[in-house]
């Protein structure tokens, strides 16, 4: 099996941008890498990755060193990237 065949798509909702992005991951991709890729695609340059957190199946992912396989995120899984702190409304 080739490296490309081992990769699969997951859907990520980036709340700041109100945008869904599709990220192709390998089983050994970490949640932190997935978050960086999703933020780069939805927001472009600039966001500090530490200011965001990831949720999967409604629960906060506290250890972003986990791989997507260990997390249980299979093909077409849905994740959410959202700000870690609430922002005031102006």
C-alpha positions as a Markdown table, in Angstrom:
| # | Residue | x | y | z |
|---|---|---|---|---|
| 1 | Unk | 0.0 | 0.0 | 0.0 |
| 2 | Unk | 1.4 | 3.4 | -0.9 |
| 3 | Unk | 1.7 | 6.3 | 1.5 |
| 4 | Unk | -1.0 | 8.2 | -0.3 |
| 5 | Unk | -3.4 | 5.2 | -0.1 |
| 6 | Unk | -2.9 | 5.1 | 3.7 |
| 7 | Unk | -4.1 | 8.6 | 4.1 |
| 8 | Unk | -7.8 | 9.4 | 4.6 |
| 9 | Unk | -9.9 | 12.6 | 4.9 |
| 10 | Unk | -11.3 | 14.0 | 8.1 |
| 11 | Unk | -13.6 | 17.1 | 8.3 |
| 12 | Unk | -12.7 | 19.9 | 10.5 |
| 13 | Unk | -14.9 | 22.9 | 11.4 |
| 14 | Unk | -12.8 | 25.9 | 12.3 |
| 15 | Unk | -15.3 | 28.1 | 14.3 |
| 16 | Unk | -13.3 | 31.4 | 14.0 |
| 17 | Unk | -13.5 | 31.2 | 10.2 |
| 18 | Unk | -17.0 | 29.5 | 10.1 |
| 19 | Unk | -15.4 | 27.2 | 7.6 |
| 20 | Unk | -15.2 | 23.5 | 7.1 |
| 21 | Unk | -11.9 | 22.2 | 5.7 |
| 22 | Unk | -11.0 | 18.7 | 4.7 |
| 23 | Unk | -7.6 | 17.5 | 5.9 |
| 24 | Unk | -6.0 | 14.3 | 4.6 |
| 25 | Unk | -4.2 | 12.5 | 7.5 |
| 26 | Unk | -2.2 | 9.4 | 8.0 |
| 27 | Unk | -2.9 | 7.1 | 10.9 |
| 28 | Unk | 0.2 | 8.5 | 12.7 |
| 29 | Unk | -0.8 | 12.1 | 12.3 |
| 30 | Unk | -1.1 | 13.8 | 15.7 |
| 31 | Unk | -4.0 | 16.0 | 16.8 |
| 32 | Unk | -1.7 | 18.9 | 17.0 |
| 33 | Unk | -0.6 | 18.5 | 13.4 |
| 34 | Unk | -4.2 | 18.2 | 12.3 |
| 35 | Unk | -5.1 | 21.4 | 14.2 |
| 36 | Unk | -2.2 | 23.3 | 12.6 |
| 37 | Unk | -3.2 | 22.2 | 9.1 |
| 38 | Unk | -6.8 | 23.0 | 9.6 |
| 39 | Unk | -6.0 | 26.5 | 11.0 |
| 40 | Unk | -3.6 | 27.2 | 8.1 |
| 41 | Unk | -6.2 | 26.2 | 5.5 |
| 42 | Unk | -9.1 | 28.1 | 7.1 |
| 43 | Unk | -7.3 | 31.2 | 8.6 |
| 44 | Unk | -4.2 | 31.4 | 6.6 |
| 45 | Unk | -1.1 | 32.7 | 8.3 |
| 46 | Unk | -1.1 | 34.2 | 11.8 |
| 47 | Unk | -3.1 | 32.2 | 14.3 |
| 48 | Unk | -1.2 | 31.1 | 17.3 |
| 49 | Unk | -2.0 | 27.3 | 17.6 |
| 50 | Unk | -1.8 | 27.4 | 21.4 |
| 51 | Unk | -4.8 | 29.7 | 21.5 |
| 52 | Unk | -7.0 | 27.0 | 20.0 |
| 53 | Unk | -8.3 | 23.6 | 21.2 |
| 54 | Unk | -9.8 | 20.6 | 19.5 |
| 55 | Unk | -13.0 | 18.7 | 20.2 |
| 56 | Unk | -14.0 | 15.3 | 19.0 |
| 57 | Unk | -17.4 | 13.8 | 19.5 |
| 58 | Unk | -18.2 | 16.7 | 21.8 |
| 59 | Unk | -15.3 | 16.2 | 24.2 |
| 60 | Unk | -12.2 | 18.3 | 24.5 |
| 61 | Unk | -9.0 | 16.6 | 23.4 |
| 62 | Unk | -6.7 | 17.3 | 26.3 |
| 63 | Unk | -3.6 | 15.5 | 24.9 |
| 64 | Unk | -2.8 | 16.7 | 21.4 |
| 65 | Unk | 0.1 | 14.3 | 21.1 |
| 66 | Unk | -2.4 | 11.5 | 20.5 |
| 67 | Unk | -2.6 | 10.2 | 17.0 |
| 68 | Unk | -5.9 | 10.4 | 15.0 |
| 69 | Unk | -5.9 | 6.6 | 15.2 |
| 70 | Unk | -5.6 | 6.5 | 19.0 |
| 71 | Unk | -8.3 | 9.2 | 19.2 |
| 72 | Unk | -10.6 | 7.0 | 17.2 |
| 73 | Unk | -11.0 | 9.5 | 14.3 |
| 74 | Unk | -11.5 | 7.3 | 11.2 |
| 75 | Unk | -12.2 | 8.3 | 7.6 |
| 76 | Unk | -14.7 | 11.2 | 7.3 |
| 77 | Unk | -14.6 | 11.9 | 11.1 |
| 78 | Unk | -15.7 | 15.4 | 12.2 |
| 79 | Unk | -13.6 | 17.5 | 14.5 |
| 80 | Unk | -14.0 | 21.1 | 15.7 |
| 81 | Unk | -11.2 | 23.6 | 16.2 |
| 82 | Unk | -12.2 | 26.5 | 18.4 |
| 83 | Unk | -10.6 | 29.3 | 20.5 |
| 84 | Unk | -9.4 | 28.1 | 23.9 |
| 85 | Unk | -10.7 | 31.3 | 25.6 |
| 86 | Unk | -14.0 | 33.1 | 25.1 |
| 87 | Unk | -13.6 | 36.4 | 23.4 |
| 88 | Unk | -15.6 | 39.5 | 24.3 |
| 89 | Unk | -18.3 | 40.7 | 22.0 |
| 90 | Unk | -17.7 | 44.2 | 20.7 |
